[in-house]
Amino acid sequence: MIVYTLDIQGGPTHTFAVDPRRAEPAADADLPSWADLRYHQCTNCPLDGNQHAHCPAAADTAAIVSQFVDVVSYTKVKVTVRTDERTYVKDCDVQTALHSILGLVMATSACPILGELHAMGENHLPFSTTKETIYRTCSNYLLKEFFQARKGGTPDYELVGLRKLYDDLQTVNTCFVKRISDAAVRDASLNALVSLFSVAVLVRHSLDDDLDQLADLFG
């Protein structure tokens, strides 16, 4: 379990416990209309609206977004993140805090595309920098390919599949911003999602640039 506590300056305290291996919300769950699968459904979504009532990522983020509909992105907050192994504490704005927790929740949702990042969610690093994200993303992908090779498969050490994944993630992020815009009365949640989108773009560009940002780590 990963527990985020957000102490808003001059405001309430919000606590969210995220189980990376949680079950998908029930089809009859009390969710907002913007969580319906067909509402701004991602253009690359493989799910069938006749079989899935809700977007898995929207269903999982709805409870968080609803708590911040009246909060602007620059509001100051103290964030405490507790895992079984350690505790992180950071003073930042609400946008930064939501960027971190929404990234975790979406990566560990039942979305077939975002689910490709599930292992990273299980090993969550709050407030990671772009360089850390690139390092963790590539390491995670190459480890998956290593296990694929051990099973007799053909590993993708050229990161072709990772580039395709980040193309898909950019599409998901763009569509999800449209989906959530109806719920975000103020800009905190929207800006957090836009910053997630920006990180995805930077990671994708880094892959095209032969990971130059990481080359100095290896001499």
Secondary structure, 3 states (H helix, E strand, C coil): CEEEEEEECCCCEEEEEECCCCCCCCCCCCCCHHHECCCCCCCCCCCCCCCCCECHHHHHHHHHHHHHCCCCCCCEEEEEEECCCCEEEEEEEHHHHHHHHHHHHHHCCCCCCHHHHHHHHHCCCCCCCHHHHHHHHHHHHHHHHHHHHHCCCCCCCCCHHHHHHHHHHHHHHHHHHHHHCCCCCCCHHHHHHHHHHHHHHHHHHHHHCCCHHHHHHHC
